[in-house]
């Protein structure tokens, strides 16, 4: 088994390099076919996302695809060498596991990468370019990614302001369907957050602005209702989430407003997201039961806290990956010696059978008891003779040692000319 | 045999207890994975135990108190699973599992005091009275715990700091609120009917001595608080802190009513 992984990602190469190596989806089958035609390569797949281009192959010990990028794209190797990373065997396995588990992503824990790896795998598999060792490796990688996701909280928290806002809203209201959002003012950030909330399915959106024209424009663009600014206090309690981003210099919403809103809403909670500087919402209002007030600093603090949390979780995920790499290498190694053990046993069995036939001819009539005794005697000898070579094969620890033991045994017993019958 | 099943259930509930304790300290993935199957299996064994008790008849039944504890534990688990299936949250387990474990420990202890209810009282009525009240208790327990969770989650959201583990996995505030409210609404008719059944029963046998019993007084107090809780919710949408105080009060009254006189009414004990 010889895994090799060659590639560039957001850490190793700037965008200019990555875009030169990007393979459009329509060209992927062609690239994969070219890849598996390289000398010694038995299987191969190509992963191409906006942050990475990677080739993964499995082949015999001489296979090497380092020349693929320069050859396929017609670029000089020198221009690429400093950007390309290469992993083999265990390191390649680890890298595949880390990529699938989103540990190698720009935003660690982002969920898209697993889908992208699965898609790349499906394409290569459809072409017949992935069938045995890589199939085992990728299936394991998906299982590892799932394990990381369920056993760590790596993907559970948001790290951008607008997603933090959405996340908080969901922690207060559960589903955002049937909820009303009120956009007061028209800052860029507020618009972004509103977009995000809408993407998460809020029921209704209201706009209010000192310049009513602007509110009308926005309501047309987003498909909501514009409310005149004078009616702000009368209507604000219709909203569950209020997003403020006006340039007002004093507080627009104060504690007493909050009390009124809560009374009119029969104490149903309200969430104020205040992304204006200076602030539009008096933080005092947040002391009321059922009132949640977050200003821009609060959102940033939560986002930063989440990133830190993610880092901690990532460390735990790395441990899981390391453990899985260990398990996988042990498994793949035992898979590799199986054919040799089978041929060995088969060869000894053939010899034993031949000798049995010969002795039967010489002895003439023998009783079933005698026959059984000879059977068990010869079997015992064969098993004892085979015991040491088989245990040595199974127990060789380092890869180099395994390869040489493997080779010696095949040569001594002349197994290379034979194929085991499964 | 029923006692054996009950003890198997107890062992399985032990996994739940462990989960509850550990999850407050960050949690262990392995426990999270085996917790649901374990307590689910426990509930099934528990059910078998209860059915077998019922089939054995009164002669072999354990003390009435023990059966009550066993039933309450079972109802709490049933509530837990209903809430879990409806709201996809196992958070109530943190309070339910220790409670259930404790109740089952008592229920599965060898019963020395085989105090069958006084012979004059019809068993069927008692069972109806106790059953209804126990459903009411379970609902009240859930409602109380939901209001505590509501406070915790509200504080979490207001503190604006990221917390990991159990605290980050609490259901949304609105969901907790809904669980608490629905349990309250569901439990009220049971509690009311249970109390009515109980008082008719007692009135018929003991007349005015009825109100000498602290257990009955506490139960009535609890019922009044229960009603206030529902009323303030309906009229003013009280939730959060105020609702939690009321629920805590009702729950405390319920616990007292349960434990006064070692669980049995004064007028029946000879």
Interface residues (C-beta under 8 A of the other chain):
Chain A: X150 X151 X153 X156 X157 X168 X170 X171 X172 X173 X174 X265 X266 X267 X268 X269 X286 X289 X290 X292 X294 X298 X301 X302 X305 X306 X308 X309 X312
Chain B: X29 X153 X154 X157 X158 X160 X161 X162 X164 X168 X171 X172 X173 X174 X175 X236 X237 X238 X239 X240 X241 X242
